[in-house]
Structures are given as C-alpha cells and as structure tokens.
C-alpha cells in the first residue's frame, strides 16, 4: 500500500509549488463536488443519478464582486450492450449588472479497467456572454476612495463551446484530464462600459483553451477516518492555477479540511450529510493575487444522489381476488 501511495503523494507535493494563476475559468473551492463542470468524462461515473450545486460569492467587500453558481447532474445509461453516461451543466457568473451563462450537455463512454473504470467524455453547449471574464480586475482603494471595485470589459454574444476529457474512477480514488474551450470561441469586448457598437468600437478576443487535471486518493487511517489528498491544476498555456487539498472524512457523514493555492491563498471548509443530503461551506482567504484587498470569498454547496429508478412510475400493488 505504501509503494502505491508514494507516486501520488510525490505528484501532490510537486504541484503544490507551481507558482502562477489562471483567470477565465475561476475555480470553485469544492471543485471535487462538481468535477463534471471541469471534465465531461466524469458524467455517469456512479451507479446513481448524481446532482450537485455550488454558489460562490467572491471577493467580499468589493463593489461588483463576482458571484458564481453551477449546477451539474449526471447518470449512467446503457444501450447497445455498453455502459455510457449523460449529464447537464448549468453555469452562471454575475459581475454587477452583467451576467455570463452556460448551458451544456455531456456524453461519456465507459470501459471497465483494473479496479475501476476509464471514461471518455464530450461536452457541447452555448455560452451567452455579457462580459469578458478574463478582463476582470479590481481598482484599488487609492483610485476610488473605497476598498475597491471590480471592472470588466462588456460583451454581447452567444457562442458554441466544446470540451472533451478522459477520466478514471475507482474505489480508492479518481483522476481526470480535460481540454476546455477547444474551438477558442471568439467575441468582441469593449473597455468602455458605455459602448453600444461592440463590433466597431472594441477589440476581438477569445475564450482561451485550458487544460485541467484533477486527482484524488482515499487513504484509510483507522475506522471511521479517511484522509483524501486531492489536487486540481488548470493551465491556459500562459498562466496556471493550482489548488492542493487535504480532506478528512468521518464515518462518511462529516468532513473538513483545507486547501492551498501558492498564488491565491488558503481555504478552510467543512460539510455534513443528513438523510443523504450533503451540504458544505468554505471560506477562502486571499493572501496574494487580485483578491488580497478583499474580505475573502464564501462558498456553499449541496449534493444529493437519487437511485436510478427514483423517477420511474411505480405500479400500484395488485390485489388478489379469490372466488369463494
């Protein structure tokens, strides 16, 4: 067991020291609860209908602070004697009065491999853009006489978006690699908030491709404690974001831990499960980077798994009629 843990722990520590940060696809602190948002190959990875939602209020104390919400749902399906997965993703990000939204569908193909399963997934969706998420920045206190205000370049465009990924899931852990925004959708954005003619008065920009790597491993300490080290890495080939996590789970009912990102700060989080409903909260303290002048970020999530036959109509019980 120790030999099998060593490569993962070494990889985990290696990525903890990666020093730069990505911008467009900002992370959720509970990234492992919404893995399908970053990698469509995780669709249908369980034997249930899995639903999860997370809400993030970023950079508290800053005017026009970003707010993000994501909802994912997926389930396993079978046809042509093969196992597949299907899922949906709904995402929204609001900055002041401007909002970006994404609606996407997912498909994955599953093949049993070793003590787990290998899945290959695709995601296709529509992005409705009202601002360039890669342009967000905070004007500091000295510029406006307040703690700060977030500014972004407005846009107005609906764009197709395509993601692909590969993932492995098993009893002891998971790992996934994905490529987001494969077609690099192009749109016009303006640095002038009053601009109405985006095509003539603004510059053309793109949603950059990004690579995501996510992995986690379960280490049974002693009953009922399980330690789960995890890592999430995202790179758009010019900047990279790394988040390393240690999560301790008690009896599959309570959990807590912390995450650390070299160029952002640290996260403390906790969760509890009641009647199958898992709920959690995280606080993100930004010690470096853009958000360091804020009061931190807050995040909530819920997750619930339905049995596969939950939505199937149930036949009424049949009464036996005997003739006397």
C-alpha positions in Angstrom: 0.0 0.0 0.0 2.8 2.4 0.9 4.5 2.0 -2.5 1.3 2.8 -4.3 0.8 5.9 -2.3 4.2 7.3 -2.9 3.8 8.3 -6.6 0.5 10.1 -5.8 2.0 11.9 -2.8 5.1 12.9 -4.7 2.9 14.3 -7.6 0.7 16.1 -5.0 3.7 17.9 -3.4 5.2 18.7 -6.8 2.2 20.7 -7.9 1.9 22.5 -4.6 4.8 24.6 -5.6 3.7 25.6 -9.1 3.6 29.5 -8.9 1.1 31.1 -11.3 -2.6 31.6 -11.7 -5.3 31.3 -14.4 -8.2 33.7 -15.0 -11.1 32.8 -17.2 -12.4 29.6 -15.6 -12.1 30.6 -11.9 -12.2 27.7 -9.6 -14.7 26.6 -7.0 -13.3 25.7 -3.6 -15.3 22.5 -3.6 -14.1 21.5 -7.1 -14.3 17.8 -6.3 -18.1 18.0 -5.8 -18.6 19.5 -9.3 -16.0 17.5 -11.2 -18.3 17.3 -14.2 -18.1 21.1 -14.6 -14.4 20.8 -15.4 -14.4 17.4 -17.1 -17.3 15.8 -19.0 -15.7 12.3 -18.7 -17.0 12.1 -15.1 -20.6 12.0 -16.3 -22.2 8.7 -15.3 -19.3 7.7 -13.1 -21.5 6.5 -10.2 -24.4 4.0 -10.1 -26.9 6.7 -9.2 -28.3 10.0 -10.5 -25.9 12.5 -9.1 -26.8 16.1 -8.6 -24.6 18.9 -7.2 -24.8 22.7 -7.0 -22.3 25.3 -5.7 -22.7 29.0 -5.1 -19.6 31.2 -4.7 -19.5 34.9 -3.5 -16.1 36.1 -4.4 -14.1 39.0 -3.0 -16.5 40.1 -0.3 -16.3 43.8 0.5 -15.5 44.8 -3.1 -18.1 46.6 -5.2 -19.5 44.5 -8.1 -18.0 41.4 -6.5 -18.3 38.3 -8.7 -21.0 35.7 -7.9 -20.9 32.3 -9.5 -23.4 29.4 -9.4 -23.1 26.0 -11.0 -25.4 23.0 -11.2 -24.4 19.6 -12.6 -26.4 16.4 -12.9 -25.4 13.1 -14.5 -26.4 9.4 -14.6 -25.3 6.1 -16.1 -27.2 4.7 -19.1 -26.9 1.5 -21.1 -27.5 0.9 -24.8 -26.0 -1.4 -27.4 -24.8 -3.5 -24.5 -22.4 -0.8 -23.5 -22.2 1.5 -20.5 -22.4 5.2 -21.1 -23.0 8.4 -19.2 -25.1 11.5 -19.8 -25.2 14.8 -17.9 -26.0 18.5 -18.0 -24.2 21.6 -16.8 -25.8 25.0 -16.0 -23.4 27.8 -15.0 -23.8 31.5 -14.3 -21.4 34.2 -13.4 -22.6 37.7 -12.5 -20.4 40.9 -12.2 -22.5 43.9 -11.2 -25.4 44.0 -13.7 -23.6 41.8 -16.3 -24.1 38.0 -16.4 -22.5 35.2 -18.4 -24.3 31.9 -18.6 -23.5 28.4 -20.0 -25.9 25.6 -20.8 -24.3 22.3 -21.9 -25.0 18.6 -22.4 -22.5 15.8 -21.7 -21.9 12.3 -23.0 -19.3 9.8 -21.8 -18.3 6.3 -22.9 -17.3 3.9 -20.1 -15.0 0.9 -20.1 -14.1 -1.2 -17.1 -10.3 -1.2 -16.4 -8.4 -2.6 -13.5 -10.1 -1.9 -10.2 -12.1 1.0 -11.7 -13.4 2.4 -15.0 -12.0 4.5 -17.7 -14.3 7.1 -19.3 -14.0 9.4 -22.3 -16.4 12.3 -22.4 -17.6 15.2 -24.6 -19.5 18.4 -23.8 -21.3 20.8 -26.1 -23.0 23.9 -25.0 -23.9 27.5 -25.6 -22.2 30.4 -23.8 -24.1 33.6 -23.5 -21.6 36.3 -22.8 -22.2 39.8 -21.4 -18.6 40.4 -20.3 -15.1 39.2 -20.8 -14.3 37.1 -17.7 -10.6 37.2 -18.5 -10.6 41.0 -18.2 -11.8 41.4 -14.6 -9.6 43.5 -12.3 -10.0 45.5 -9.1 -9.5 49.2 -9.0 -7.7 49.7 -5.6 -8.7 51.9 -2.7 -6.4 54.8 -3.7 -8.2 55.1 -7.1 -11.8 55.4 -5.9 -11.7 56.2 -2.2 -13.2 52.8 -1.2 -11.9 49.3 -0.6 -12.2 48.5 -4.3 -14.5 47.9 -7.3 -14.4 45.2 -9.9 -14.3 46.3 -13.6 -14.8 44.1 -16.7 -15.0 44.6 -20.4 -18.6 44.3 -21.6 -19.6 42.0 -24.5 -22.7 40.7 -26.1 -22.5 37.4 -27.9 -23.8 33.8 -27.9 -21.1 31.2 -28.7 -20.9 27.5 -29.1 -18.4 25.9 -26.7 -16.9 22.4 -26.8 -15.0 20.4 -24.1 -13.5 16.9 -24.0 -11.9 14.8 -21.3 -10.7 11.4 -20.1 -11.1 10.2 -16.5 -10.6 7.1 -14.3 -12.6 6.4 -11.2 -12.3 3.6 -8.7 -12.9 2.8 -5.0 -9.6 4.3 -3.9 -9.5 7.4 -6.0 -10.0 9.3 -9.3 -8.0 11.2 -11.9 -9.1 13.2 -14.9 -7.6 15.3 -17.7 -9.7 17.6 -19.9 -9.4 20.2 -22.6 -11.9 23.1 -22.3 -13.0 25.6 -24.9 -11.5 23.5 -27.7 -12.6 25.9 -30.5 -11.5 29.0 -28.7 -14.7 30.9 -29.2 -14.1 34.5 -30.4 -16.1 37.6 -29.5 -15.9 41.4 -29.2 -15.3 43.1 -25.9 -15.0 46.8 -25.1 -13.0 48.6 -22.4 -15.7 51.3 -22.5 -18.8 50.4 -20.4 -21.0 52.8 -22.4 -20.0 51.4 -25.8 -23.0 50.2 -27.8 -21.4 49.2 -31.1 -19.1 46.3 -29.9 -18.1 45.3 -33.4 -16.7 48.7 -34.4 -15.6 50.2 -31.1 -14.0 47.2 -29.4 -11.3 44.5 -29.8 -11.7 40.9 -30.8 -10.8 38.4 -28.1 -11.2 34.7 -27.4 -12.0 32.3 -24.6 -8.6 30.6 -24.3 -8.2 26.8 -24.4 -7.3 25.4 -21.0 -6.1 22.1 -19.7 -7.5 20.7 -16.5 -6.0 17.9 -14.3 -7.8 16.7 -11.2 -6.9 13.8 -9.0 -7.7 12.4 -5.5 -6.9 9.4 -3.4 -8.5 7.8 -0.4 -6.2 6.8 2.5 -7.9 4.7 5.2 -6.3 5.8 8.5 -8.4 3.9 11.1 -12.1 3.4 11.2 -14.0 5.6 10.7 -11.5 8.2 9.4 -10.4 8.5 5.8 -7.9 11.0 4.5 -8.4 12.3 1.0 -5.5 14.3 -0.6 -6.5 16.0 -3.9 -5.1 18.3 -6.4 -6.6 20.5 -9.2 -4.4 22.1 -11.9 -5.6 24.3 -14.7 -3.5 26.0 -17.4 -4.4 28.1 -20.4 -0.8 27.8 -21.7 0.1 31.3 -20.4 -1.0 31.1 -16.8 -1.6 28.2 -14.4 -3.7 27.7 -11.3 -3.0 25.0 -8.7 -5.1 24.1 -5.7 -4.0 21.3 -3.3 -6.4 19.9 -0.8 -6.4 17.7 2.3 -9.9 16.5 3.3 -10.6 14.3 6.4 -13.9 12.3 6.4 -15.5 10.8 9.5 -17.9 7.9 9.0 -19.0 9.2 5.6 -21.1 11.8 7.4 -18.8 14.7 8.4 -15.8 16.1 6.7 -13.4 19.1 6.9 -10.1 20.2 5.7 -8.1 22.9 4.0 -6.8 23.8 0.5 -3.8 25.9 -0.5 -3.0 27.8 -3.7 0.5 29.3 -4.0 -0.6 32.5 -5.8 -4.0 32.9 -4.2 -4.2 31.8 -0.5 -5.9 29.1 1.5 -9.4 27.7 2.0 -10.9 26.1 5.1 -14.1 24.0 4.6 -16.5 21.6 6.3 -19.5 19.5 5.3 -22.2 17.3 6.8 -24.5 14.7 5.4 -28.1 14.2 6.6 -30.6 11.8 5.1 -28.4 11.5 2.0 -28.2 15.3 1.5 -24.6 16.6 1.7 -24.1 20.3 2.5 -20.9 22.2 2.9 -19.3 25.7 3.4 -15.9 27.1 2.5 -14.1 30.3 3.3 -11.3 31.4 1.0 -8.7 33.9 2.4 -6.8 35.6 -0.4 -3.3 36.3 0.8 -1.8 37.2 -2.6 -3.1 37.9 -6.0 -6.0 40.1 -7.2 -8.4 39.3 -4.3 -6.0 40.1 -1.4 -7.6 43.5 -0.7 -11.0 41.9 -0.3 -12.5 40.3 2.9 -12.2 36.8 1.3 -14.7 34.6 -0.6 -17.5 32.4 0.6 -18.9 29.3 -0.9 -21.8 26.9 -0.3 -22.6 23.6 -2.0 -25.2 20.8 -1.8 -25.1 17.4 -3.3 -27.7 14.6 -3.5 -27.8 11.2 -5.2 -31.0 9.7 -6.4 -31.4 5.9 -7.2 -31.7 5.2 -10.9 -35.4 4.1 -10.6 -36.4 7.1 -8.5 -38.3 8.9 -11.3 -39.8 5.7 -12.8 -43.5 5.3 -12.3 -44.3 2.9 -9.6 -47.1 0.3 -10.3 -49.9 0.2 -7.7 -49.9 -3.1 -5.7 -52.1 -5.8 -7.2 -54.9 -7.2 -5.1 -55.6 -10.9 -5.4 -59.3 -11.7 -5.9 -60.4 -15.1 -4.8 -63.7 -16.7 -5.6 -65.3 -18.3 -2.7 
